[in-house]
């Protein structure tokens, strides 16, 4: 047995055991899977979880409180999930005398047992992604508020963000809804309508009963006992902001703002009111450390709805708390000092003009509104009454009683129950593959756009996307489809892990492997992913992997279908770089073909081929075919642009917001003449004048946000953490950051989050701070933090590794292991403990530690040109020379005496090194001593480009030369304001960008890019360069497909090489990406075809390029049903294709294009004949509308057959 095989076997046996012993997640799941399979459900046990075990509050608390107060429910045992016993000790002690109330630590063995055995599970958020509902468990999800902010799939960004929420909802038996609005959130925002099999009880919120029924005097005494300062002769203001950030540092900045506001509120309104604050739970751990608010900060364990019962005036922002407060008929003020963040990140279900109180943007407006709160109540009474009726009509103080009686006593009292949501349509679930750029993805997106959603409910099962390419394609899936995601660690027993691995490695063909196939485990996983959902059809649309097929097979669908997009046997044997990338996956998949009801190829010819080759894996009756549908609208979209679209793009409405983002800077107000400070940048009914800019002239301020409205840039600024307002950009002088505070510390941490976290010589943006190095090389290494500094941008830590100073990094990049700063130990003992902890970590990262003396001292981006001057020898390195994995490139591209680009410089103890590019391709790192810099004459960059633009200003300047700034004198008939021009070149001079503009074929001159609006982009982006579109003066051939062996672009390039010798005005464009890209580019260079064959890479708008070409050429050795031929036919392109089964089928035996022998000679003959005749002999029009109708009908017929 060779070492490689032995190593693989050891890993096979050892890895699961190691994971179970070393990884808490794996260990937890093993225990849970055992309890799930072996323990029975206990009918009288109720498990409660609120906010991931961090509190005993909200609707689960309201239900619990009611149940323990009712003698007829004494038989129930109440179990609370608790994250931290110390944090909730005060609450837990209130129930210590009740024998039927117990508390278990979340994720403990006891917790996992109750999670798998409790009859009733009550949660106001989500159970973790390993939880699987049992058939006889009743899972009640109460959720935690009527939504103001957009939720679920309506939140912009990665749709996987809500994956565990959707999973929990689909797993639940009952969803609690306080009103029709929240019901619609479940059905529409989370897309439960059509699939959810449980009940939605729209009956009000149990937690609002606490607001209506709490004994106020007892509750105030409870608050006083916590140490809060409350004058019982004053009314109570509760400030309850939500939190919009994503990290602890941002939370700290929010707290500074909050503290400043609280001090002003107490100063201006404290004579009449107690000012109390209840922060978002995520903020609490940070907030409690600020002594400034210690006596007004409501402890996190206090229930918010009980707090509302004693509140006389509520101040909030976007929190759902105000909906609950409506039952009190008391005033609400909406303090939205950070509205720009909210505007940028979420969006609202409700227009701010509908809110039951005034919207306020700074503390001055807030204090004034408090003073005049009676006026606000009168002015907003109509809104208040309308909202109360709309959102709290069920909340009469008896919601919990009705709900408990319905769930636990099967009471027949009238209660609104929404059910049978899943019986309206037939339900299909698809696995579409990884959603990367390829034909399968295109075909799937097309199918999603053609399905009749009035008859079919569609779910799409996906891997969590972590690549922009996949996210872009997922965004193209029809919005009617629901997205479900594979998440978390599999809930397998150790035995099941081994069986799963064995089946993946060997397939399931042999009888003993069929017995090993862990079908029960896969069905459990399907239940984990899809909850209680039931499907009519489950379809593996990708058809390339047993890993995903096993879950599609494990669904409870009536029919299971697997697609075959090509000649599967040939694909399994296909080699790339001497490897067979699909062999193991396809071999495993073939062995479970017999478990599917249908095996669907994408053309009749391909079906016959697969049936012949694979009939030993499944009976012939299972083989069928469904032709691919197309998306004519997408293919032809580029033709639909017209002058109306141009006007629509360039016209500006009253409030055109073109930029809205966080921008932190220290600044000084210097230019104030005629400028006004506003409370917000957008002109609407809420805008107010704050002050004149003159009042703040020469003041130093902190900018926190930038918004561009109608081409005017506004900065939001504050002084001493008090927000002042918004002022035009031209008023400010931007300054470097300053050190607000710093302190010496002794912290052991680990560098975790290296993405976008650079190491600096000083804290970021401090005067003279420079980039020292990238942090990725130090990821997961323990560091000593010896100083922390606070700047306008946040907190920065000075880190050391092995006593060597590395530099400053954003503190958010670190995970603190232990803070020794205030520990009462001798320095010697502390260092001894730290060294013990670091020893193993440094051993794992020994190469990095050893390489530290070669670390980078400085690292920056540059734009320079140079020439390699050392003609004898030079070394090229693959990575930055401070990286321990750096190695010399043995055969670098020959670049001696050629002009090169220098894009980055790194300095270490051995000198300076440049990152070199040649012909826009990355070469590697070279010592600066080998390079002679070419003087740049102040021109940093010049590049060709092709797009149309519109000159927007009446007064503009056109230069003969952007360097000399010599103006061009224009005649009256040569005015270009509001005219369309072509931009053919861009030049960067200093910080300015100038465009070379043309009208028709005549160069006009140069103009500042600031004076042009881009209207129509032209040209093809290739390797960060823009090349000209295919010219009508040339004969333009085009190929579009993945660059892989079966597509045979190498044959096409060789054939074109022969053809272009006879026809020099011919061009070949190859669109796409893939594993053969480098090999094909090298072939192009070897044949000296650089200017004749253009490998464009993946294109965002490929059909626009195809439409400018004359003839589409498909050179493939085998295909399933080539989508590209259908797309080319839709564009009415002439076609040349190799004579293989799939191409012959699409082109209907040559009716729609030329079929040639599958060889270089065949392609030469086809290309030559085409040019010789000047066109194709095949001019039959392709009816894409009729074809698409036929394709989707074909899909419906086959899945039902």
N, C-alpha and C positions, 0 to 999 in steps of 0.2 A: 504493500500500500504506500503510495507516494505521500509526501508531506502535505501537499495541497488537499488531498482527499481526507487525510487524517485530521487536518486542521478544520475542515468543513464539518466533519462528523463530531468533533469535540464541541464546536460551536453549536451544532444542532442540539446536542444533549445538554450542554452547559448553560446556554443563553437563557432559556426559560426559568431554570432554577435560580440563576443569578438575578434575573429581573424580579422574581418573586421575593427573594431574600433582601435585595438592595433597594428596590424601587417601591415606595409606599403605595403608589397608584396600582401597580400590578398586584401587590400583596392584598390590598383592599378588595380589588375585583375578584381575586381568587376566593377570598372568604365569602364575599357576597354571592358569588355564583353557587357556592356550596349551600349556603342558607336558602337561596332561591329555589334550589332543586330539592332540598331535603326537609325544610321546615314548612309546616302547615300554617295557614292564616288563622289568627285567633280573633274571634268575632267581637270581643268586648274591649279591644285595644285601639286607642286613637293616638296616632303620632302627629305632633304639631311641629312645624318649622316656620319661623318668621325671619326674613332677611338673612338667609343662610346660617341660621342658628345664632345670630348676633343680638337678638332681642326677643322679648316675650311681649309682643305688641300687635297692633293692627287687627284685622278680621279674625285670624286664628285665635288671638287672645280674647276677642269679644265672644267667639263661640265657646271657647274653653271656660271663660268666666260664667257664661250662662249655664253651661252643662253642670258645672260643679255646684251651682246654686239651686239646681232642681232635683228634689228627692227621687223623682221617678227615673233619673238617669244615674243613680248611684252605682250601678253594676259596672260602669265603664272605668277602664284604667287609662289614665292620661299621661302620655310620655312626651316630654319636650326635648327637642334637639338643641343643644347648647354648644356654641363654638368655644367660649371661654367662661369657665365657672366663676372666676374671680370678678369679671366684669358684671355678671348678673347675680352675684351672691345676694344682694339686697332684695331683689325680686323673688328669687328662689326661696329665701327664708320666710316669705309670707305664706308659703304652702307646705312648710316642713311638717306640720301636724296632720296633713292629709295623706293617709296611707295609699290612696289610689292615684297620687300624683308623683311621678318620678322624673328625674332629669338625667339625660345621657349625653356624653360628649360626642359631638358630631364626628363621624368617621371612625369611632371606636367600634370594637367588635360587638358590643351590646347595641349600638346604634344600627349597625348593619343587620343585626338579627331582627330588631323591631321594624326596620324598613322593609324587610321581606316577609314579616308575619302580621303586622298591624292590619286590621280590617279597614280602618279609616285613616287616610293620610290627608292632612290639611296643611296647605302651604300658601303663602302670599307672594311667592316668587317662583323659584324653580328648584327642583331636586337636581343633584349633580348628574353628569352625563352617563354614569354607570347604572343609574336607576332604571328598572324595568317593571312596569305594572303587571301584577298577576290578575288573572281573570276574575277572581273573587275578591280583589281589593277595590275599595271605593276611594278614588283619589279626587279630592275637592281642592281646586285651585281658586283662591279668592282674588288673586291679583292684588295690586296695591295702589289703586287710584284711578279715577276718571282721567283720561289723557287729555292734556292741552297740547303737548308736543307730539309731533308725528311719531308713529310707532311702527315696529315690524319692518315689512318690506318697503314701507314708505320713507324710511330713514335713508338719506343718501349714503353712498359708499358701498363697502363690501356687504353683500346680502347675507353672508354667513354670520354676521354679528348677532343676529337674532336666532341662531340655529337651536340653541338649547331651550329657548322660550317656546318656539314652535313645537319642538319635540315634547316638552312637558304638556303643552295644551293638547296635543294629539294623544297623549298618554292618560289624560284626565278623564274621570267619569262625569264630573260636574265642574262647570266654570261659573263663577259668581259674577254677575253684572249688576251694577247699581242703576243702570239706565240704558236707553236705546243707543245712545252714543257709544258707550263702552261695548255693547253687544256688536255694533258695527265694527269696532276696532278688532274684535276677535275674528269676525267673519271676513272683513275686507282687508284690513291692514296686515293681519297674520294669515290671511287666505285660508281660513278654516272651512268656509262655506263650500260644501260639496264633498268634504272628506271626513270632517269631525263626526265621530259616532256617539259621543256623549251628549249630555244635556247642558244647555245654558239656562241658568235660573236668573231671570231679570226681576229682582225683587227688592232692590236697595242694597246698602252696604251694612253688614253687621257692625263694622267699626264705627259708623255714624251713630249707632245706638249709644255708644260710649259718650259721644258729645252731648246727646240729648238727656241721658239718664244719670250721669256722674254727679255724686254729692259734692257740690262746689266747696263748701267749707272744709270738709274732710280732705279734699284734694289739695287745697291751699296749704293746709297743715302738713300734708305729705311733702309738698315742695319746700316749705320752710325747714323741714327736718333734713333736707339735702344740703342746706347751707345757702340757699338762694336768698337774696335780699328783696323782700316784698313788703311794701307799705300797704296794709289792708284798707287804708283810707283813700287810696288812689286806684284808678282804673288800670287795666293791664294792656299794654301793647305787646303783641308777639310778632317778632320778626323771624320769618321762616323761609330763608332762601334755599333754593336747590343749588346743585353744583354742576358745572358744565365742563370741568377740566378732565384731564386724563392722568395726572401724576401728582405726587405729594408736593413738589415744588410749587406747582400752580395753586394747590390748595393753600399753601402758606401765603402766597400773594393775595388770594381771595380773603384770607383772614385779616391781613393788614387793612384792606379796604373796608371790611366789615367792622373792625375795631374803630377805625376812624369815624365811620358813620354812626356807630353806637354812642361814641363820646359826644358827637354833635347832637344826636337825638336827646340824650340825657340833659345836655346843656340847654336846649331850646324847648323841650317838651316835658322835661322831668318833673316839673312842678305839679303836673296833673296826672302823669302816667308813670307806672312801673314799666320800664323797658326791659323785656326779656327776649332771649334769642334761642331758637331751636335750629341747629344747623343740620344739614344733610348728614346721614350716618357716615359717609366717607370722609367728611370734614371733621368729624368729632374728635378723632384721635389726635389731630393736629390742633384743633381749637382749644381743647382742655389744657394745653400747655401754656396758653396765654393768660397771665395773671390779670390782665386788664379787664377781662370779661368773666372772671371766675365766679362772681356773685350774681351774674345775670344769665349764665349759660345753662340751659335746661339739660340735665343729664340725659345721655342717649337712651337709657333704659325706660325713661318716662314715656308713656304712650301719648302720641301726638293728638289723637282725638279726645282723650281725657283732658289734655291741655287746652284744646279749643273750647271746652265747656266753660272755662273761666276767663277766656280772652274777650276783651271789649273792642279791640281794633286789631285786625290782622294785616300785616305787611308781608307780601310775598312777591315772587317774580313769575316763574313759569311752572311752579309746583302745582300738583293736582290738589293740594291741601285746600285751596280756596273753594273748590266744588263742595267739599264736605262742610265747610264753614257756612255755606249759604243757609243751612237749616237754622242758624242762630238769628238771622235777620240783622246782623251787626255789620259794620262797614269793612270793606276791603280796599287796600291801596296796593297798586302794582308798581313796585320799585324795580325798574329794568335798567339798572346802570350799565349792564353788559349786554344790551340788546343786540349789538353787532355780532357778538359771538353766537348768540342764539340764532340770529338771522342766517349766519353762515353755515351753521351745523345741522339744524333740524327742520325748522318750519313748524307751523301751527295748524291745528284743525279749526281754530276759531279766530276770526278777525279781531284784532285788538280793539276795534271800535265797538264790539259786542260785549266786552268785559264789563263786570258789574261794579267797576270802580275806575278811577283815573289811572292812566299810565304815566309814570314819573321817571325821569332820566338822570337826575342828580339829587344830592342831598338837600339842596336849597328848595327844590320843588317839593321834596318829600316833607320837610318840616313845615312848609307853608300849607300843604294839604292836610297835615295832622291838625294844625291850628284851625283850619276851616273844614273839618271833617263833616260837620252837619250839612254844609252846602254840598259836599260831594255826595252824601247820601241822597239828598233831594234830587241832584242832577242825574244820578245814575239809578234811580229807583225803578225806572222802566226796564232797563237792562237786568237789574238785580231780580226783579220779579219773573222776567222771562226765563232767566237761567235757572232760578230755583225750581220753576215748574218743569223745565226741560231735564234737569239733571238730578233732582232730589225728590221727585214726586212720590216715590215709594217709602221714603225715609220718615217714618212716623214714630220711631223709638221701639218698634216691635219686629224689626226685620229679622233679628237673630232667632227670636222665638218661632216665627213662621218657618225659617230655614231649617232649624233643628228638628222641628216636628215633621217636616217633609222628608228629611234625610233619615232620621233615626226612628221615626214612628210611622212612616208612610201615611202621614196625615193627608186628607183629601181637601184641606182648605184651599181656597182659590189662590193660586200662585202662578205667575207667568213662567212657563217652561217651554223653551225652544228646543225641539229635538228632530230626529230624522233628517238631519242636514245632509246625510251622505247618500240619500236614495233618489236624488234628482237626475243624475247622469251616470254613464258608465265611467269607471275610474281607471286611468292608465298611469303606471309609473315607469319612467325610462331611466336607464343609466346611459348617458351619452358619451362617456369617455372623459378624458382630462380637459377637454374644451380648449386645447391648444390649436394653433393655426394649421388645419389640415382639411382634407375633403370630408372626413366623417363629421367634423364640427360644422362645416358649411351645410352639409346635407341635413344634419339634425336641426340646425337653426331654421332652415327652409321648411322642414316638416312642422316645426312649432308654429310657424306663421301661416300654415295652410290648414291645420286641424280646425274642425268646427267646435268651438268652445261652448256652443249652446247645447251640444249633445255629449261632450266628453269633458271630464274633469282630469286635468293633467298635472302630475307631479314629476319633478326632475331630481334624481338622486345624484349627488355630486361629492367629490372630494373638496375639502375646504381650500379655496384658491389662495395661493400665496405668490402668484406671478401676475403681473399686469396684463400679460397676453391672455391668460385665462379669464381674468376679470372683465376684460373688454368683450370677450366672446359671450360670457355669461350675461352681460348687460344687453346683448342682442336677442336673448331668448324672449319670446312673446310674454308680455306682462301678465297675461291670463294664466300662465303656468306657475305652479308653486315650486319653490326650491327647497329641497330637504338635503341635509348634509351628513355625511359619515363623520362621526366625532368621537373623541375619547378612546381609551384603551379597551380592547375587546373584553367582554365578561365571559372568559373561558376558564374552565378548570385546568389544572396542569396537564391532565390526561388529554383534554381536548386540544390544548396548544400543540402537543406532539402530533396528534392525529391530523390537525389542520396543516401543520408544516409538512408532514409526510405526503399528504394528498397534493399539496402544491408542488413538491419536488418530483413526485413520481406519477402524478395523475391518478385516475380512479379506474383504470382499465381492468386490472387484475381483480379476481374475486375477493382476495384478502383485503385489498385496498377499498373495494366497494363497502366492505364491512367496517372498515376504519373511518369511512367518510362521516364526519361529525355533524350530521344533519340537524340534530337537536340543538347543538350550539349555534349553528347558523340561523335557525329559526328564532332562537332567543335574541340573537343580535338584530335580526330584522324587526323584532318587537321593540328592541331598544331604540332603533332608528325611527320607526314609523308608528310607535305607540299602538293604539287600538285600531288603526286604519285597516281597511280591507279594500283590495283592488280587484278589478275584473281582469286586467291585463298587466303583466310585468314584462318589460322589454329591455333586454341587454342590447342597446342600439350600437354600442361600441364593438362588441364581439371579439375582443382581443385578450381577455384576461379571466382566468378562473377566479382570481381574487374578488372581482366585482360580480361575476356571474353567480357565485355561490349565494350572495345576498338576494339577487333577483330571483333565483330559484327558491329561496327560503321564504319569500313573501307568501301570503295566503291567497294569492291571485288564482282566479279560475283558469287562466291560460298564461303560459310562460313562453316567451319568444326570444330567440337569439338571432341577431343579424350577422350576415357574412358579406363584408364589403369588397371582397376580392377573391382571388384564387387562394383559399386558406392554406392548402398544402404547400404551394409555392412560397407563400408569405412566411410560413413557419421555417422554411429552409433558407430563406434569403439571408445573405451575409453582408455585413458592413464592418469594415476593418477587421476581417477574419473572425467576426463573431456573428452569432445568429440571435439578434435582439428579441425576436418574438418566439423562439423555439419553446422555451419552458412554459411561458404563459399559454401559448396556443396548444401545446401538447396537453396540458392540464385541462384546458377548456374543451378540447375535442372529446376527452374521456367522460364529460358530463353532458354531451350533446343529447344522449338518450333520455335525459331528465327533462329536456324542453319539449313543449308540445309542437313547436314550429321552429324550423331552421330556415331563415329567410335571406336569400341572396338578393342583390340589387339589380339583377337583370336575368332574363331567361337563360341566356347563354352561360352566364356565371353559375347559375343554379345547376345546370346540367353538368358542368365541370366539377362543382363541389359534390354533387350527388355521386358522381362516378368515383371521385377520389376518397370520399369520406363515408361511404355507405356502410363500412364496417363499424362505424361509431354510432349510427342511428339508422332506423328504418327509412326506406326511400320515401314513404308517404309523408314524412315530416318535412321534406325539402320543398320549399316554395320560393317565390320571388315577389318583391315589392320594388317597383322602380322609384328612383329618387324624385322627389318634388323639387321645384326650383322657386326662386323668389324674383320674378320679373321686375317688380318695383325697385328692388335693390340693384339689380343688374343695370337697369335703365335710368336710375335716379340722376346720374350725372348729366343726362340729356335734358333734364327738366328745369335747369337753372335758366333764368331769363332776366331781363332788365328789372322786372318787378321785384325779383329776389334781391337784386343788387341794391335797389332803393330801400327795401325792407331791412337789409343788413346795415346800411349806412345811416339811415335816419335814426334820430335819437328821441325817445319819448321824454316825458316830463321828468322822470326819475330813473335814468339809465345808470344802473350800478355795474361798473365794469371791473371793480376791484374791491374786495372786502376781506381783509385778513389781519391776523395778529402782526403787530410790528412794534417791537420794544426798542426804545432809544432814549437816551438822555439828550435834552435839547435846551435851547434858549430862545425866547421869543424876541425877535429883533425888528421885523418889518410889520408895522401895525396899522399903517395909514389906511383908513377907510374900511378896515376889516372888523367883522362881528363874530363873537363867539356864540355858537348855537348849542342847544341841548342835544341835538342829533343832526346827522348830516343829510338825511333824506327829507325833502320838503313834503310834509303831509300835515294832517290836522293836529298832530302832537308837537310840531316843531315850535320852539320858543327861543327868543333872543335871551342869552344869559348875561352878556356884558359886551363892552367894546374891547377890542384887542389892546387898545392903549392902556387899559387898566392893569395889564400884565406885562407891559414892555420891560425887557431886560430880566424877566423872571426866569429862573432855571426850573424846568419842568421835566416830567417823564411822560413820554408818548407810549400808548399801549395798543393802539389800533390804527389802521389806515383804511379809508373807504374813498373810492373814486365815484363821484356822482356827476353825470353830465360833463365829463372831461375835467372836472375840478377835483383835486385831491384834498381830502380833509384828514387831519390828525386829531385823535382823541387824546387829551392830556390831563394830567393831575399834578397837584402840588401837595407834598406831605401826605400822600395816599388819599387825598380828597379830589374826586373828579370835578374838574371845572367845566369842560365841555369840548366842542369841536371847533377847529380853526383851520383855515386854509394852509396848505403845505408851505406856501411862500413866506409865511410869517416866521418860520422856524429856522434856526441854525442847529444842525445835528452835531452833538458832541460825543466824544468817546465815553464809555461807561466809567463809573467811578466805584471805588470800594465803599459800600455803605457801612459794612461792618466786617470784622474778621476775628477769628478766635483760633487759638492753638488747641488741637484735639489729639486723642490717641485712639484711633478706630481701626479695627481690622475689618476689611470689606473684600468683596469679590467683584471683579469687573465683569458685568453681565451684558449690558445693553450697549453694544459698540456701534450699531448702525446710526449714522449721522451724529455720532459723538466723537469729536476730534480732541486730541490732546494739544494743549496750548502752552506757550512759555509763561504766560500770565493768564488770569481769568479772561475769558472771551470778551473781546471788544474794549478791554482796558487799553489806554494809550501804550503803544509799542508792543502789544500782544501779538505773537506770531504763532502760526501753526507749527507744532513740534513734530507731530507724527500722527498717523492714523491709529486708532485704538484696537482695530480688529486683531492685530498680532498678539495682543495681551488678553484676549477674551478668556474668561473663566479662571484667570490667575488671581490669587490673593494679593491684595495691596494694603500697605499701611497708609492711612490718611493722617497727615500731621497738621493740616491747617484747612479751615473752611472759610471762604470769603463770600459775602453777599454783594451782588451787583444789581443793576437795574434788570438784568436778564435772569437773575436767579442765584442759586447757590453753586459754587465751584469748589472742588476738593483738590488739594495738592497731594498727589499719590507717589509712593515709593514702592519699588519692587526689589527685594533682596538688598535693602538699604541704598539703592541707587535711585536718585530723583528722576522721575519720568516726566512730570509736568502737571498741569491743571486740567481737570475734566469736569463736565457737568455732573453734579452729585446724583442726578437721576440715573446715571449709567451704572451706579454701584448698588450692590446689595450689602447692607451692613450685617456683618456676622456677630460682632460684639463691640460695644463702645466702652473702652477702658478709661475714658476721660475722668469720670468721677468715682471710679471703683477704688475702694479703700484697700489697696494692695501695694506692696513695694514694687518699684519699677523693675527690679530684678525678677520678681515672681511673674509680673505681667509679661515681660519679654520671654521668659521661659515658656509660659503658656502659649503665647503667640507663635513662637518658633516651633512648638510641637504641632500646632494646627497647620502651620505653613509647610512643614517638612514634606508631607505626602503630596500636597498640591504642587510644590516646586519640583518634586520628583517626576510627576506626570508631565510637567511642562519644562523638563530639563533643557531641551534644545533652546527654548526661548530665553531661559535664565542664563544659559551659557553665552548666548548671543547679545546680551544686554550691553556690553561695552561697545558694540557696533550699532547701537540704537540711533535713531534719527534725532538730531537736535533741532532741525528746521525742515519744513516741508511745505512747499507752496506751488500753486498753479501758475504757469507762465505761458506766454505766447511769443515764442521767438523762432527764428530760423537759423540754421547753421550748416556746417560742412564737416565731415570727419576728416581731420587733417593728418592723422597718423596713418601713413600708407603702408606701414609694415604689419602692424597687428593692433587689434583692439578687441576687448571683451564685451559681449552683450549678455546681460543677465535677464532672466525671465521675470523676476519679481524685484520689488524695491530692495536695495542692498541691506536694509536693516532687518529683513525678514529671514528667519532661520531656515526656511525652505527654499531660499534662493539658490538657483543653479545656473551655470553658464550654458547659454544656448550654443549647441555644438555647430550647427550649420545656419548661422544667421543670413538673412537676405543681404546680398552684396550692396552696400550703400556707400562705399568709399568714394569720396569726391562728388557725391550727389547731395543736392539740397535736401535737408531733413527738417522736420518740425520738432521743436522742443516744447513739450506741454506741461512738464512738471520738473521741479528740482528738489533734491533731497540732500541734506548735508549731514554727515556723521564724522567720526574721528578720522576716517580715511579720506575725507575730501567731499567734493560735490559730485552728484550724479544726476544725469538728465534722463527723463523718460522720452524715448525717441519714437516718432512716427514717420513713415515714408509712404507717400502716395495714399495718405489718410489711414494707413494700417499701422497698428501697434507693432513695434519691433522689439523693444525691451529697454533696459537701463544701461547707460554708458557713462564711464568716468568723464567728467567735464574736461579733463586734460586732453582728451582725444578730439574735442569739438572746438571749432572756430565759429564764433557767433557772427552772423551777418547783420550789419547795422540795419535797424528797421525803419529809419527815417520817419519815425513817429506813426507809421502805418502798421497797426497790429495785425489786421486781418483783412483779406479781400477774398470774396468768394462769388462765383457765378450763382445766379438764382433766376427763377422764372415765375412771376405772378403778376396779376393785374391789381392796380391800386387806384384809389380816387383821391385827388388833391382836394382837401376839404376846406382850406382857408382862402379867403379873398386875397390877403397879403402874404405872399410867399416869395422865396428867393431861389432861383435856379443858377447853379454855378457851372462855369466851364470846367473847372478843376476843383475838387473839394479840398485839396491841399493848399492851393494858393488863395482860395476863396474868391477867385475872380468871377464877378457876376456876369450873367448872360443877359444881354439886352433883348427884350422881346417886343415884337411889333404888336399892334393892337389886335391883329387877327391871330396872334399866337398866345392867347390867354388860356391857361389850362385849369383854372379854378372849376371844381366840380366835374372835371373831365377824367375819363378812364385812360390810364397810361400803363405800359408794360414796364415792369422792373426787371432788369436783366443782370444787375450786379449790385452787390453791397460792399461798402468799404468802411472799416472802423478806424477812426482817427481820434486818438485820445479816448474820450468817453462818448464821442458822437458817432452816429451811424448815418452814412449817406447812401442814397440810392441812385443808380444810373437808370434814367427813364427813357423810354422810347414811345413814339406814336407811330403806329403801323410799322414800317421798316426803318424809320429815321430816328437816330439818337438825338434827344433833346438836350440833355445835360444831367447835372447832379442836383439832388434835392434832399433836405433833411428827412429822415424816416419819420420824424414826429409830425410831418405835414401830410402824411399819406395814411389812408385807411386801406388795409388789405381787403380786396373784394373777391378776387378769384385766384386761388393759388394754381400755378402751373408748374410743369416740370416734374421730374421723377427724383425722389430722394434716394440717393445711393451712397452708403458709407458717409453719412453726414454732409454730403454734397448734393446740390441740385443740378441734375443734367436736363438738357432740353428734351421735350416730348418728341415722340416719333414724327419725323418730317414727312409731309405728303410728297416730297420730291424723291423719297427713297422707297424701296420695296421692303416693307416691314413685316417680318415674321415674328410670331410671339408664341411662347410656351409658358404655361402657368401650372405648376404642380410642386409637390414636395421634392426636394433634391435628394433622391435616394435611388438605389440601384435599379429597382423595377421600373422607374420612370425613364431611364436610359437617356438622360440629357447629354451624356458623353457622346453617344452615337449621333445625336442631333448636332452637336458642336462640330464633330468630325465631318459630318455631311455638309454642314454650312460652310466649313472651311474650303471645300472643293467648289461649292456653288459660287461663293463670293469672289473667287478668282476670275470667273467668267462674267459675273454681274457685280462689279465693285460698288454699285449704289444700293446693295442689299444690306439689311440690318437684321439682327436677331436679338430679341429681348426675352430673357428668361426670368419670370417672376416666381418667387417662392424661396423657402429656406429649407435646410435639412442637413443631414450628416455629411453629404458629399460636397458641400459648398466650397471648401478649401480645395479639394481635388479638382473640381470643375473650373475654379478660378485659375488654378495652376495650368490646366489644359488650355484655357483661353490665352494665357500669357505665353505658353510654349509655342502656340500657333500664331503668335503675334496678332491676335484678334481683339486687343483691348478696346479699340474704338469701333469694333464691328459687332461684338457679342457683349451685351450688357446684362450682368447678373444683378438684378435690382434688389434682391432680398424680398422680404414680406412687405406688401404695400397696403396702405389703408384704403386706397381707392383703386383697386386693380382694374375694374371694368372701364374706367375712364381711359386707362392706358391701352387696354385691349381694343377699345373702340377707335383708337387712332392708328391701329395697325391694319394690315391688309389680309393676313392669313394666319390662322391659328394652327400650330403644329403639335400633335401629341405623339411622342416617340416611345410610349410605354411598351414593355414586354408583356405585362398583364395588368388588368384592371378589374374592378367589380362592375360598376356602371359609372364611367367617368363624368363627374359633375361638370368639369371644365368644358367638355364638348357641348353639354346642354346650355351652358352659359354663353359659349361662343356662338351657338346657333341662335340664341335669343338676341344677340348683338348683330346677327346677320353676317358674321364673318365667314370668309372662305375657310375651308378646313382641309388639312392633310393629316392623316392618322395611320398608324401602323395597323396592319390587317390582323388584329387579334379578336377573339370572340366578343369582348365587351364593346370595343370600338365599332365592330361590324354591326352589332345589335343597335347601338345608339344611332349610327348613321344609316341604318336600315339598308344594309348591303350596298352602301355607296350612294344611296339616294340623296343624302345631305352633305357628302364630302368625298374626297379622294382617299382611297385605301391603298397603302403601299406595303411592300414587303418589310417585315420587322428586321431591318438590318441597316447599316450605314449606306450601302449601295441603294437600297430601296428608298431611303430618305433623300439621297442625292437625286435620284430619278424624279421623285415627286416634287421636290423644290424646283428643280430645273424646268420640268414640264410646266409647272405653274407660272414661272416667270416668262417662259417662252410664249405661252398663250396670253399672258397678261391678266388672266383671271381663271377662276375655276369653271369647269364645264357644268358644275352642279349648282343650279340656281333655284332649286325647289324651296319655296318659303316655308319656314318652320313656324307652326302655329303654337306658340308657347302657352297661350291661354288654354287651348284644348288639351295640350299635353299635361298641364298642371292639374286640370280637372280629372283627367284619366289617372294621374299618379296618386292623387289623394283618394280617389274611389278605389283604386287598387289596394291601397293601405287598409281601408275599411273592410273590404271584402276578405282579404287574407287573414286579418286578425280575428275575424268572426267565423272563418271557415273551419 
